[in-house]
Amino acid sequence: MSGKTAIIVGAGIGGLTAARALQRAGWHVAVYEQAPAIEPVGAGVGIAPNAVKALDHLGLGEGLRDSGQRQHALEIRLRKGRRVTHIPAERFESRYGAPFYALHRAELHRLLMAGLDPAALHTGHRALQITSDAGAATVTFQASHGTRSETADLVVAADGVGSVLRTALFPDYPGPRYAGYTVWRGIVPADRAEALGMPPVLSETWGRGARFGCAAINDGQIYWFACESVPEHAAPKHDLDALAARFSGWHEPIPALFAATPPDTLLRHDVYYLHARLPGFVRGRVAFLGDAAHAVTPDIGQGACLAIEDAVTLAATIEDAGIDAGLRAYDTLRRPRTERMARTSGRLGHILQTRNPAAALVRDTAASALPGPLLIRAAGAAFAWTPPMGATS
Ligand SMILES: Cc1cc2nc3c(=O)[nH]c(=O)nc-3n(C[C@H](O)[C@H](O)[C@H](O)COP(=O)(O)OP(=O)(O)OC[C@H]3O[C@@H](n4cnc5c(N)ncnc54)[C@H](O)[C@@H]3O)c2cc1C
């Protein structure tokens, strides 16, 4: 037990993974979350082989295998249903050493929180300000009973794309940028999903200025998302029927999935990402991770996976080299990789969301022509990652 203390700001996937990783390395962790409670909200999430390896490293692989839905294939279709790519998932698995999973976000949260002392989780605490000097960092929170300051040897800033802590320590940083599209998400419950007989295949369908994706997740449920290119702040009507009408003519099971989704579970979020590179992921004793450090667009399905990698790397580098050298190593290891992923995701999103008919035709033709082995190799940039060695291994 090192006796070192860490404050983690944000109980999203990044913050909870950091809590798990540091706790396993002997740290006393305290997690602060602005929400009044950790509630089972959100939709599904895909966990790619790189993040599966990271979760294995944290001793969570068995839990993931028990609670997640292993995916048998990845496929791409066009809006009338023509399949342009279908790759059996075991080909990624044999090359990159781990399968693909998809599960409800609430299930992933449950997995990450198991083993975290409930007394270490402080909900209803919104971080307002942070200071850091050579040996410690102090965060000031707004809580229901007033403001409160806490000091620790290390602060992990995992407060998401709109990070207040990033603004405090990088006041000149331009902040998030709108990606040009909004995403609707839904969950079809098991009793309605059964009749659809969907195999566990991560599937994405491309249109013009619109995309649809779905996957069977844990406990017989189905997760779907629908992306639409719209101007920033457009706020389209929050209505499943209107959404289904805009995707009318798209292949089955898309209409059936809209019809089977309970309207009160429909979610919509405009997509924001960090366009400019953050000058550093570390300031004094503060480490930024996940979307707070490098929010990427969801186009390569890697935002949460990268946050999980960050957390594993942070704990391992500190364990190996001590806090200050470990933080430097964390910065050196994580910035180039996440910057590459952000660039790839942004470019891909531009192509996938195109409204231009000629550009869409080129895209669809290219996807049909690309051989599977090439796509599998291209995915290596994301999936080939392996956890650094450290005491958590
Ligand atoms: C439509 C969509 C689909 C996606 N699908 C995938 C996928 O399949 N696979 C994948 O890997 N990634 C996916 N992503 C990306 C992924 O969701 C994010 O990258 C990931 O959730 C980031 O986790 P995080 O912990 O860094 O941030 P967040 O999840 O944003 O968590 C931040 C937490 O900090 C809290 N917080 C914020 N400010 C404060 C404050 N001041 N004080 C205290 N607490 C604060 C928030 O309430 C929140 O709980 C998707 C994203 C979108 C939009």
The ligand as a MOL file (V3000), in Angstrom:
LIG
                    3D

  0  0  0     0  0            999 V3000
M  V30 BEGIN CTAB
M  V30 COUNTS 53 58 0 0 0
M  V30 BEGIN ATOM
M  V30 1 C -23.3560 8.4790 -29.6720 0
M  V30 2 C -22.0780 8.0330 -29.0640 0
M  V30 3 C -21.7160 6.6960 -29.1440 0
M  V30 4 C -20.5050 6.2780 -28.6100 0
M  V30 5 N -20.1690 4.9570 -28.7260 0
M  V30 6 C -18.9660 4.5530 -28.2520 0
M  V30 7 C -18.5890 3.1620 -28.3630 0
M  V30 8 O -19.3510 2.3050 -28.8600 0
M  V30 9 N -17.3600 2.7940 -27.9030 0
M  V30 10 C -16.5070 3.7080 -27.3380 0
M  V30 11 O -15.3900 3.3270 -26.9600 0
M  V30 12 N -16.8580 5.0190 -27.1950 0
M  V30 13 C -18.0670 5.4460 -27.6290 0
M  V30 14 N -18.4370 6.7600 -27.4670 0
M  V30 15 C -17.5460 7.6890 -26.7630 0
M  V30 16 C -17.6780 7.5320 -25.2550 0
M  V30 17 O -19.0340 7.6100 -24.8590 0
M  V30 18 C -16.8950 8.6180 -24.5070 0
M  V30 19 O -15.6300 8.7810 -25.0960 0
M  V30 20 C -16.7090 8.1980 -23.0610 0
M  V30 21 O -17.9610 8.0210 -22.4340 0
M  V30 22 C -15.8830 9.2530 -22.3210 0
M  V30 23 O -15.8050 8.8880 -20.9630 0
M  V30 24 P -15.2660 9.9420 -19.9210 0
M  V30 25 O -15.3180 9.2320 -18.6080 0
M  V30 26 O -13.9690 10.5000 -20.3690 0
M  V30 27 O -16.2830 11.1550 -19.9670 0
M  V30 28 P -17.8280 11.1970 -19.5980 0
M  V30 29 O -18.4960 9.9260 -19.9160 0
M  V30 30 O -18.3550 12.4440 -20.2270 0
M  V30 31 O -17.8570 11.3430 -18.0240 0
M  V30 32 C -17.5420 12.5490 -17.3890 0
M  V30 33 C -18.1760 12.5310 -16.0040 0
M  V30 34 O -17.7490 13.6850 -15.2960 0
M  V30 35 C -18.8540 14.3080 -14.6970 0
M  V30 36 N -18.5150 15.7310 -14.5820 0
M  V30 37 C -18.4500 16.6460 -15.5770 0
M  V30 38 N -18.0930 17.8450 -15.0880 0
M  V30 39 C -17.8950 17.6800 -13.7530 0
M  V30 40 C -17.5100 18.5450 -12.7150 0
M  V30 41 N -17.2160 19.8400 -12.9510 0
M  V30 42 N -17.4270 18.0560 -11.4520 0
M  V30 43 C -17.7060 16.7450 -11.1910 0
M  V30 44 N -18.0910 15.8730 -12.1560 0
M  V30 45 C -18.1700 16.3310 -13.4260 0
M  V30 46 C -20.0060 14.0290 -15.6340 0
M  V30 47 O -21.2540 14.1650 -14.9700 0
M  V30 48 C -19.6980 12.6100 -16.0570 0
M  V30 49 O -20.2340 11.6580 -15.1550 0
M  V30 50 C -19.6450 7.2060 -27.9840 0
M  V30 51 C -20.0240 8.5380 -27.8780 0
M  V30 52 C -21.2340 8.9530 -28.3950 0
M  V30 53 C -21.6160 10.4080 -28.2830 0
M  V30 END ATOM
M  V30 BEGIN BOND
M  V30 1 1 1 2
M  V30 2 1 2 3
M  V30 3 2 2 52
M  V30 4 2 3 4
M  V30 5 1 4 5
M  V30 6 1 4 50
M  V30 7 2 5 6
M  V30 8 1 6 7
M  V30 9 1 6 13
M  V30 10 2 7 8
M  V30 11 1 7 9
M  V30 12 1 9 10
M  V30 13 2 10 11
M  V30 14 1 10 12
M  V30 15 2 12 13
M  V30 16 1 13 14
M  V30 17 1 14 15
M  V30 18 1 14 50
M  V30 19 1 15 16
M  V30 20 1 16 17
M  V30 21 1 16 18
M  V30 22 1 18 19
M  V30 23 1 18 20
M  V30 24 1 20 21
M  V30 25 1 20 22
M  V30 26 1 22 23
M  V30 27 1 23 24
M  V30 28 2 24 25
M  V30 29 1 24 26
M  V30 30 1 24 27
M  V30 31 1 27 28
M  V30 32 2 28 29
M  V30 33 1 28 30
M  V30 34 1 28 31
M  V30 35 1 31 32
M  V30 36 1 32 33
M  V30 37 1 33 34
M  V30 38 1 33 48
M  V30 39 1 34 35
M  V30 40 1 35 36
M  V30 41 1 35 46
M  V30 42 1 36 37
M  V30 43 1 36 45
M  V30 44 2 37 38
M  V30 45 1 38 39
M  V30 46 1 39 40
M  V30 47 2 39 45
M  V30 48 1 40 41
M  V30 49 2 40 42
M  V30 50 1 42 43
M  V30 51 2 43 44
M  V30 52 1 44 45
M  V30 53 1 46 47
M  V30 54 1 46 48
M  V30 55 1 48 49
M  V30 56 2 50 51
M  V30 57 1 51 52
M  V30 58 1 52 53
M  V30 END BOND
M  V30 END CTAB
M  END
